[in-house]
Amino acid sequence: MRAIQVSEVGGPGVLRLVDIDQPRPGPGQAVVEVAASGVNFLDVYHRQGRYTLPLPFTPGT
């Protein structure tokens, strides 16, 4: 599957389209296919490094 990933902090140029493994649900979980998604301003702060997350991460909190 394809996902946008951030592997370094910075401007919009650090967003990369990557191929990742299809997630496998655990007990009591489900995988939902998302055709389109938005991001909120906290995701911008994460990308810029104002609020840190372990790298790499996929925006969309």
Contacts in CASP RR format, 6 or more apart in sequence:
PFRMAT RR
TARGET T0000
AUTHOR 0000-0000-0000
METHOD contacts of the structure
MODEL  1
MRAIQVSEVGGPGVLRLVDIDQPRPGPGQAVVEVAASGVNFLDVYHRQGR
YTLPLPFTPGT
1 19 0 8 1.000
1 20 0 8 1.000
1 21 0 8 1.000
1 22 0 8 1.000
2 17 0 8 1.000
2 18 0 8 1.000
2 19 0 8 1.000
2 20 0 8 1.000
3 17 0 8 1.000
3 18 0 8 1.000
3 20 0 8 1.000
3 58 0 8 1.000
4 15 0 8 1.000
4 16 0 8 1.000
4 17 0 8 1.000
4 18 0 8 1.000
4 58 0 8 1.000
4 59 0 8 1.000
5 15 0 8 1.000
5 16 0 8 1.000
5 17 0 8 1.000
5 18 0 8 1.000
5 20 0 8 1.000
5 56 0 8 1.000
5 57 0 8 1.000
5 58 0 8 1.000
6 14 0 8 1.000
6 15 0 8 1.000
6 16 0 8 1.000
6 46 0 8 1.000
6 47 0 8 1.000
6 55 0 8 1.000
6 56 0 8 1.000
6 57 0 8 1.000
6 58 0 8 1.000
6 59 0 8 1.000
7 14 0 8 1.000
7 16 0 8 1.000
7 55 0 8 1.000
7 56 0 8 1.000
8 14 0 8 1.000
8 55 0 8 1.000
9 47 0 8 1.000
9 48 0 8 1.000
9 49 0 8 1.000
9 52 0 8 1.000
9 55 0 8 1.000
10 47 0 8 1.000
10 48 0 8 1.000
10 49 0 8 1.000
11 47 0 8 1.000
11 48 0 8 1.000
12 47 0 8 1.000
14 47 0 8 1.000
15 47 0 8 1.000
15 59 0 8 1.000
22 31 0 8 1.000
23 31 0 8 1.000
24 31 0 8 1.000
25 31 0 8 1.000
37 60 0 8 1.000
38 60 0 8 1.000
39 59 0 8 1.000
39 60 0 8 1.000
40 60 0 8 1.000
40 61 0 8 1.000
42 51 0 8 1.000
42 61 0 8 1.000
43 59 0 8 1.000
43 60 0 8 1.000
43 61 0 8 1.000
45 51 0 8 1.000
46 52 0 8 1.000
46 53 0 8 1.000
46 57 0 8 1.000
46 59 0 8 1.000
46 61 0 8 1.000
47 59 0 8 1.000
END
